[in-house]
């Protein structure tokens, strides 16, 4: 059973035969007829023809030579030969070389030809479906590679601008979209700015859009609704940035319930996005949102670390942090100054080598054993300065001591 309506071209220099074919076979297919080779080639160029039936004996070119040219111009078109020759080496060679699908001996029975055409068209549909599935598989492989690439980028969030640039360039270059941009929301001004883009004019990259604006990008950022315009000229929300854009897809970038921006994609084709495209691109949008969020968290941690180190160094008391092997891991400026050594030369040394009086006091040992704060007096440095020393345990998630913090303050 055929799924589609097909066009079949009959080529014969006998007009009566053509009229008969047009009358008999038109119920199941769209029949085109050509009395000359020139007319046949013209129809091949203008129409999507599934099957050609050609007579072998024609004035300007033999049927086999004609079908050989059909194969060159339209490889997927099925080719039948009409011939009065019952047995021919030339015809059998043509079948073996896939020049023709089959041949029909004249005079023929209409029922036999109808059955042969039906079976050939079923074969044509099957071949087209296999080709479509192969293309679909190749596209899926490419899309999967893009998803994996963008997903793996999460391990290198410090290089986020390059990662986002790579995503938009892949969508344009490999997926064939005209333009693509990742636009983020500036929470201070509540405006959208372009973080990464490909295919847009240079002036577009500098523009900012208000969340309350009338364009599609603003609408999606405001509502959080994925929106597809199959024909941008029929929707007032489309803002012209590429004159050749025909369709537009805009997807929100979400982190939990929060909208942090949009993935905006434009195509030069009308109705350029299928349901499957939208599903895949939504997955890529999720990856992009995760990358942006990871970068934001990385930024916060970096800033927090920098602020902590600044505060740590500003403390006037001498502070030393030891690991579970009682080796120094961190020291502030006051501690380095107290021991009169650069901090990098102090790192890794044992507590007893930094404070010889620790052998007598045993402060660190007691902290590890008792798992609580301990205070003592200790003599420090060549000047033998008497100082108050306080040690606190550092507990891990299992409530076990993984280190300790020592604070020294000179007795006044």
TORKELUM-814256 format. One line per 2 residues: number of its first residue (from 1); their letters; for each residue x, y, z of C-alpha. Coordinates in nm, 4 decimals. Layout:
# residues N
NUM> a> X/Y/Z ~ ...
This chain:
# residues 412
1> xx> 0.0000/0.0000/0.0000 ~ 0.1521/0.3303/-0.1096
3> xx> 0.1725/0.6096/0.1483 ~ 0.2207/0.8987/-0.0941
5> xx> 0.0960/1.0252/-0.4283 ~ 0.3728/0.9763/-0.6864
7> xx> 0.4500/1.1255/-1.0258 ~ 0.5244/0.8769/-1.3055
9> xx> 0.6653/0.9918/-1.6394 ~ 0.5922/0.7926/-1.9578
11> xx> 0.8262/0.8620/-2.2507 ~ 0.7309/0.7323/-2.5960
13> xx> 0.7281/0.8748/-2.9486 ~ 0.3896/0.7101/-3.0037
15> xx> 0.1282/0.9598/-2.8799 ~ -0.1474/0.6962/-2.8732
17> xx> 0.0511/0.4835/-2.6289 ~ 0.1046/0.7899/-2.4082
19> xx> -0.2642/0.8805/-2.4047 ~ -0.3505/0.5234/-2.3126
21> xx> -0.1023/0.5247/-2.0244 ~ -0.2345/0.8611/-1.9038
23> xx> -0.5884/0.7253/-1.9015 ~ -0.5197/0.3848/-1.7484
25> xx> -0.2730/0.4676/-1.4714 ~ -0.3910/0.8079/-1.3493
27> xx> -0.6146/0.6655/-1.0745 ~ -0.3214/0.5635/-0.8554
29> xx> -0.0573/0.8166/-0.9560 ~ -0.0015/1.1502/-1.1252
31> xx> 0.0861/1.0646/-1.4861 ~ 0.3136/1.2887/-1.6932
33> xx> 0.3787/1.2184/-2.0612 ~ 0.6590/1.3163/-2.2983
35> xx> 0.6600/1.2491/-2.6735 ~ 1.0237/1.3641/-2.7094
37> xx> 1.3449/1.3267/-2.5111 ~ 1.3696/1.7059/-2.4777
39> xx> 1.0244/1.7275/-2.3185 ~ 1.1156/1.4422/-2.0841
41> xx> 1.4318/1.6171/-1.9622 ~ 1.2363/1.9397/-1.9108
43> xx> 0.9802/1.7592/-1.6935 ~ 1.2584/1.5889/-1.4965
45> xx> 1.4092/1.9271/-1.4195 ~ 1.0790/2.0806/-1.3118
47> xx> 0.9041/1.7943/-1.1297 ~ 0.9907/1.5479/-0.8537
49> xx> 0.9387/1.2273/-1.0494 ~ 0.9407/0.8927/-0.8711
51> xx> 0.9416/0.6627/-1.1756 ~ 1.0187/0.6908/-1.5489
53> xx> 0.8829/0.4442/-1.8047 ~ 1.0649/0.4768/-2.1368
55> xx> 1.0225/0.3032/-2.4692 ~ 1.3458/0.1526/-2.6061
57> xx> 1.3011/0.2605/-2.9688 ~ 1.2888/0.6390/-3.0089
59> xx> 1.4149/0.8612/-3.2923 ~ 1.6863/1.0702/-3.1206
61> xx> 1.8105/0.8370/-2.8443 ~ 1.7566/0.4786/-2.7369
63> xx> 1.5572/0.4128/-2.4240 ~ 1.8600/0.2722/-2.2392
65> xx> 2.0750/0.5751/-2.3259 ~ 1.7941/0.8027/-2.2108
67> xx> 1.7544/0.6152/-1.8813 ~ 2.1305/0.6256/-1.8313
69> xx> 2.1071/1.0054/-1.8428 ~ 1.8045/0.9980/-1.6112
71> xx> 2.0130/0.8023/-1.3609 ~ 2.2893/1.0643/-1.3782
73> xx> 2.0496/1.3565/-1.3314 ~ 1.8143/1.1957/-1.0798
75> xx> 1.9746/0.8877/-0.9192 ~ 1.6787/0.8058/-0.6929
77> xx> 1.4213/0.7970/-0.9727 ~ 1.3157/0.4400/-1.0615
79> xx> 1.3647/0.3470/-1.4298 ~ 1.1502/0.1085/-1.6406
81> xx> 1.2209/0.0066/-1.9999 ~ 0.9506/-0.0828/-2.2563
83> xx> 1.0833/-0.3121/-2.5261 ~ 0.9672/-0.5523/-2.7920
85> xx> 1.2789/-0.7663/-2.7527 ~ 1.2104/-1.0799/-2.5491
87> xx> 1.5697/-1.1589/-2.4589 ~ 1.8705/-0.9257/-2.4804
89> xx> 2.2179/-0.9275/-2.3263 ~ 2.2114/-0.5470/-2.3277
91> xx> 1.8955/-0.5397/-2.1178 ~ 2.0226/-0.7983/-1.8688
93> xx> 2.3460/-0.6001/-1.8330 ~ 2.1407/-0.2853/-1.7683
95> xx> 1.9550/-0.4653/-1.4859 ~ 2.2768/-0.6012/-1.3333
97> xx> 2.4359/-0.2541/-1.3406 ~ 2.1257/-0.1029/-1.1767
99> xx> 2.0562/0.1092/-1.4822 ~ 1.6958/-0.0124/-1.4925
101> xx> 1.4687/-0.1561/-1.2242 ~ 1.2955/-0.3900/-1.4698
103> xx> 1.1777/-0.4144/-1.8311 ~ 0.8314/-0.4710/-1.9771
105> xx> 0.7789/-0.6731/-2.2942 ~ 0.5414/-0.5248/-2.5545
107> xx> 0.2616/-0.5932/-2.6042 ~ 0.1901/-0.5957/-2.2327
109> xx> -0.1067/-0.6547/-2.0079 ~ -0.2208/-0.3401/-1.8262
111> xx> -0.2729/-0.5307/-1.5006 ~ 0.0874/-0.6555/-1.5113
113> xx> 0.2247/-0.3050/-1.5686 ~ 0.0049/-0.1611/-1.2942
115> xx> 0.1344/-0.4245/-1.0504 ~ 0.4975/-0.3677/-1.1553
117> xx> 0.4641/0.0094/-1.1081 ~ 0.2989/-0.0354/-0.7678
119> xx> 0.5777/-0.2649/-0.6455 ~ 0.8468/-0.0321/-0.7799
121> xx> 0.6925/0.2680/-0.6043 ~ 0.6728/0.0720/-0.2789
123> xx> 1.0443/0.0035/-0.3210 ~ 1.0976/0.3750/-0.3911
125> xx> 0.9172/0.4714/-0.0695 ~ 1.1244/0.2205/0.1261
127> xx> 1.4491/0.3584/-0.0180 ~ 1.3430/0.7138/0.0641
129> xx> 1.2556/0.6100/0.4204 ~ 1.5937/0.4410/0.4649
131> xx> 1.7655/0.7548/0.3333 ~ 1.5612/0.9727/0.5691
133> xx> 1.6442/0.7486/0.8649 ~ 2.0136/0.7589/0.7749
135> xx> 2.0057/1.1395/0.7628 ~ 1.8087/1.1424/1.0857
137> xx> 2.0695/0.9185/1.2491 ~ 2.3539/1.1400/1.1271
139> xx> 2.1759/1.4466/1.2588 ~ 2.1117/1.2750/1.5914
141> xx> 2.4790/1.1781/1.6152 ~ 2.5808/1.5376/1.5493
143> xx> 2.3274/1.6707/1.7993 ~ 2.4414/1.4186/2.0604
145> xx> 2.8032/1.5200/2.0039 ~ 2.7043/1.8835/2.0564
147> xx> 2.5192/1.7989/2.3763 ~ 2.8127/1.5956/2.5063
149> xx> 3.0547/1.8715/2.4159 ~ 2.8498/2.1404/2.5850
151> xx> 2.7858/1.9098/2.8817 ~ 3.1536/1.8251/2.9276
153> xx> 3.2250/2.1971/2.9330 ~ 3.0879/2.2042/3.2880
155> xx> 3.4265/2.0863/3.4112 ~ 3.5965/2.4015/3.2840
157> xx> 3.3668/2.6829/3.3885 ~ 3.6514/2.9324/3.4132
159> xx> 3.6476/2.9480/3.0339 ~ 3.2725/3.0019/2.9964
161> xx> 3.2791/3.2698/2.7197 ~ 3.4665/3.0323/2.4861
163> xx> 3.2316/2.7456/2.5730 ~ 2.9193/2.9494/2.4961
165> xx> 3.0770/3.0806/2.1743 ~ 3.1446/2.7227/2.0700
167> xx> 2.7813/2.6242/2.1292 ~ 2.6331/2.9073/1.9173
169> xx> 2.8867/2.8494/1.6391 ~ 2.8083/2.4763/1.6291
171> xx> 2.4361/2.5517/1.6056 ~ 2.4973/2.7793/1.3063
173> xx> 2.7719/2.5845/1.1298 ~ 2.6743/2.2211/1.1909
175> xx> 2.2979/2.2513/1.2388 ~ 2.2544/2.5014/0.9557
177> xx> 2.0730/2.7790/1.1415 ~ 2.1223/3.1339/1.0218
179> xx> 2.1891/3.3012/1.3560 ~ 2.2049/3.2080/1.7223
181> xx> 2.2580/3.3990/2.0468 ~ 2.2733/3.3272/2.4176
183> xx> 2.1287/3.6325/2.5914 ~ 2.1466/3.6786/2.9684
185> xx> 1.9515/3.8962/3.2102 ~ 2.1396/4.1734/3.3891
187> xx> 1.9704/4.1658/3.7316 ~ 2.0798/4.5240/3.8062
189> xx> 1.9072/4.6829/3.5062 ~ 1.6704/4.3962/3.4127
191> xx> 1.7972/4.4120/3.0574 ~ 1.9024/4.1316/2.8228
193> xx> 2.2561/4.1444/2.6858 ~ 2.4222/3.9102/2.4365
195> xx> 2.6811/3.6852/2.6005 ~ 2.7615/3.4801/2.2866
197> xx> 2.6360/3.5005/1.9292 ~ 2.6930/3.3881/1.5720
199> xx> 2.5320/3.5045/1.2490 ~ 2.3995/3.8376/1.3787
201> xx> 2.5212/4.1797/1.2536 ~ 2.7955/4.3368/1.4692
203> xx> 2.5648/4.6161/1.5861 ~ 2.3238/4.3572/1.7290
205> xx> 2.5909/4.2238/1.9653 ~ 2.6010/4.5542/2.1540
207> xx> 2.2279/4.6072/2.1948 ~ 2.0342/4.5633/2.5174
209> xx> 1.6658/4.4737/2.5451 ~ 1.4406/4.5520/2.8389
211> xx> 1.2538/4.2605/2.9955 ~ 0.9297/4.4503/2.9399
213> xx> 1.0048/4.5049/2.5696 ~ 0.7757/4.3988/2.2850
215> xx> 1.0153/4.1660/2.0992 ~ 1.0100/3.7865/2.1174
217> xx> 1.3356/3.7650/2.3160 ~ 1.1931/3.9949/2.5853
219> xx> 0.8646/3.8058/2.5832 ~ 1.0307/3.4688/2.6465
221> xx> 1.2622/3.6110/2.9138 ~ 0.9601/3.7660/3.0855
223> xx> 0.7202/3.4706/3.0603 ~ 0.9566/3.1723/3.0555
225> xx> 0.7602/3.0213/2.7638 ~ 0.9420/2.8562/2.4744
227> xx> 0.8029/3.0304/2.1652 ~ 0.8298/2.9348/1.7986
229> xx> 0.7442/3.1611/1.5051 ~ 0.7246/2.9448/1.1880
231> xx> 0.6813/3.2646/0.9835 ~ 0.8259/3.5734/1.1521
233> xx> 0.6423/3.8062/0.9136 ~ 0.3109/3.6991/1.0649
235> xx> 0.3972/3.7871/1.4255 ~ 0.4391/4.1393/1.5562
237> xx> 0.6824/4.0206/1.8250 ~ 0.9554/3.9594/1.5663
239> xx> 1.2265/4.2273/1.5685 ~ 1.4152/4.2429/1.2378
241> xx> 1.7897/4.1896/1.2815 ~ 1.8574/3.9654/0.9792
243> xx> 1.6551/4.0531/0.6691 ~ 1.6620/3.6936/0.5452
245> xx> 1.5219/3.5412/0.8666 ~ 1.2033/3.3448/0.8016
247> xx> 1.1437/3.1580/1.1293 ~ 1.2554/3.2048/1.4902
249> xx> 1.2755/2.9875/1.7998 ~ 1.3427/3.1331/2.1447
251> xx> 1.3916/2.9116/2.4512 ~ 1.4245/3.0305/2.8138
253> xx> 1.7418/2.9481/3.0068 ~ 1.6277/2.8151/3.3433
255> xx> 1.8031/2.7508/3.6721 ~ 1.5367/2.5865/3.8838
257> xx> 1.2384/2.8191/3.8629 ~ 1.4472/3.1256/3.7792
259> xx> 1.4888/3.2554/3.4221 ~ 1.8452/3.3758/3.3657
261> xx> 1.8244/3.4434/2.9912 ~ 1.7277/3.2918/2.6553
263> xx> 1.8652/3.0869/2.3686 ~ 1.7522/3.2667/2.0515
265> xx> 1.7825/3.0898/1.7134 ~ 1.6832/3.2144/1.3678
267> xx> 1.6438/3.0191/1.0421 ~ 1.6448/3.1395/0.6817
269> xx> 1.3745/2.8792/0.6042 ~ 1.0023/2.9115/0.6621
271> xx> 0.8929/2.6710/0.9357 ~ 1.2586/2.5857/0.9870
273> xx> 1.2203/2.3984/1.3180 ~ 1.0529/2.0596/1.3665
275> xx> 0.9195/1.9309/1.6992 ~ 1.2307/1.7178/1.7248
277> xx> 1.4534/2.0229/1.6621 ~ 1.2768/2.2077/1.9424
279> xx> 1.3294/1.9130/2.1789 ~ 1.7027/1.8906/2.0991
281> xx> 1.7548/2.2668/2.1186 ~ 1.5724/2.2783/2.4523
283> xx> 1.8231/2.0236/2.5845 ~ 2.1092/2.2404/2.4613
285> xx> 1.9471/2.5415/2.6290 ~ 1.9406/2.3476/2.9577
287> xx> 2.3127/2.2734/2.9191 ~ 2.3895/2.6372/2.8440
289> xx> 2.1925/2.7477/3.1511 ~ 2.3843/2.4992/3.3682
291> xx> 2.7159/2.6285/3.2343 ~ 2.6184/2.9903/3.3046
293> xx> 2.5002/2.9013/3.6554 ~ 2.8177/2.7043/3.7261
295> xx> 3.0210/3.0040/3.6152 ~ 2.8158/3.2283/3.8444
297> xx> 2.8798/2.9987/4.1417 ~ 3.2476/2.9793/4.0502
299> xx> 3.2546/3.3600/4.0496 ~ 3.0922/3.3781/4.3912
301> xx> 3.3367/3.1246/4.5353 ~ 3.6326/3.3090/4.3826
303> xx> 3.5128/3.6415/4.5197 ~ 3.4362/3.4853/4.8567
305> xx> 3.7813/3.3279/4.8667 ~ 3.9453/3.6569/4.7757
307> xx> 3.7451/3.8443/5.0399 ~ 3.8240/3.5756/5.2983
309> xx> 4.1972/3.5929/5.2242 ~ 4.1910/3.9716/5.2505
311> xx> 4.0136/3.9517/5.5852 ~ 4.2413/3.6671/5.6981
313> xx> 4.5524/3.8748/5.6309 ~ 4.4038/4.1823/5.7964
315> xx> 4.3623/4.0112/6.1355 ~ 4.6184/4.1432/6.3835
317> xx> 4.6439/3.8139/6.5747 ~ 4.8795/3.5501/6.4343
319> xx> 4.6794/3.2636/6.2816 ~ 4.8126/2.9222/6.1778
321> xx> 4.6072/2.6404/6.0216 ~ 4.7390/2.2817/6.0432
323> xx> 4.6212/1.9630/5.8701 ~ 4.5617/1.6212/6.0290
325> xx> 4.9348/1.5462/6.0103 ~ 5.0065/1.8645/6.2047
327> xx> 5.1700/2.0334/5.9034 ~ 5.1084/2.4045/5.8381
329> xx> 4.8653/2.4721/5.5517 ~ 4.7801/2.8422/5.5920
331> xx> 4.9267/3.1381/5.7787 ~ 4.8282/3.5038/5.7790
333> xx> 5.0581/3.8069/5.7471 ~ 5.0770/3.8587/6.1240
335> xx> 5.1912/3.4965/6.1733 ~ 5.4564/3.5261/5.9027
337> xx> 5.5797/3.8477/6.0588 ~ 5.5879/3.6914/6.4081
339> xx> 5.8130/3.4062/6.2905 ~ 6.0121/3.6395/6.0584
341> xx> 5.9792/3.4106/5.7573 ~ 5.7984/3.4303/5.4250
343> xx> 5.4696/3.2429/5.4394 ~ 5.5645/3.0100/5.1519
345> xx> 5.8721/2.8947/5.3462 ~ 5.6579/2.8217/5.6496
347> xx> 5.4045/2.6036/5.4683 ~ 5.4451/2.2303/5.5248
349> xx> 5.6443/2.2627/5.8467 ~ 5.5400/2.0754/6.1613
351> xx> 5.3952/2.2626/6.4556 ~ 5.6867/2.1613/6.6808
353> xx> 5.9442/2.3051/6.4379 ~ 5.7616/2.6392/6.4286
355> xx> 5.7003/2.6509/6.8048 ~ 5.9685/2.4548/6.9958
357> xx> 5.7818/2.5215/7.3220 ~ 5.4972/2.3052/7.1813
359> xx> 5.6975/1.9992/7.2970 ~ 5.6416/2.1172/7.6543
361> xx> 5.2825/2.2349/7.6127 ~ 5.1542/1.9578/7.3797
363> xx> 4.8699/2.1821/7.2705 ~ 4.8050/2.0402/6.9233
365> xx> 4.8222/1.6818/7.0452 ~ 4.5620/1.7551/7.3116
367> xx> 4.3313/1.9255/7.0602 ~ 4.3327/1.6138/6.8417
369> xx> 4.2679/1.3899/7.1412 ~ 4.0079/1.5989/7.3232
371> xx> 3.8417/1.7530/7.0138 ~ 3.7733/2.0822/7.1879
373> xx> 3.9226/2.4282/7.2316 ~ 4.2360/2.4455/7.4485
375> xx> 4.4187/2.7594/7.5696 ~ 4.7731/2.7892/7.7056
377> xx> 5.0707/3.0217/7.7335 ~ 5.3680/2.9566/7.5086
379> xx> 5.7115/3.1070/7.4417 ~ 5.7646/3.2030/7.0779
381> xx> 6.0676/3.3089/6.8702 ~ 6.4269/3.3987/6.9455
383> xx> 6.3126/3.6876/7.1657 ~ 6.1188/3.4322/7.3717
385> xx> 5.7979/3.6300/7.3631 ~ 5.5350/3.4981/7.6009
387> xx> 5.2024/3.4694/7.4206 ~ 4.8534/3.3394/7.4760
389> xx> 4.7823/3.0506/7.2398 ~ 4.4369/2.9138/7.1627
391> xx> 4.3749/2.6034/6.9518 ~ 4.0434/2.4915/6.7965
393> xx> 3.9822/2.1578/6.6219 ~ 3.8636/2.1447/6.2573
395> xx> 3.5985/1.8750/6.2234 ~ 3.5093/1.6980/5.8976
397> xx> 3.1630/1.5748/5.7950 ~ 3.2118/1.2650/6.0110
399> xx> 3.2844/1.4850/6.3145 ~ 3.6435/1.3674/6.3147
401> xx> 3.9373/1.6062/6.3633 ~ 4.0954/1.6870/6.0260
403> xx> 4.3165/1.9704/6.1487 ~ 4.3338/2.2614/6.3881
405> xx> 4.3494/2.6416/6.3969 ~ 4.5960/2.8123/6.6302
407> xx> 4.5673/3.1787/6.7260 ~ 4.8504/3.3568/6.9061
409> xx> 4.8222/3.6913/7.0830 ~ 5.0995/3.8698/7.2647
411> xx> 5.0439/3.9180/7.6387 ~ 5.0415/4.2895/7.7225
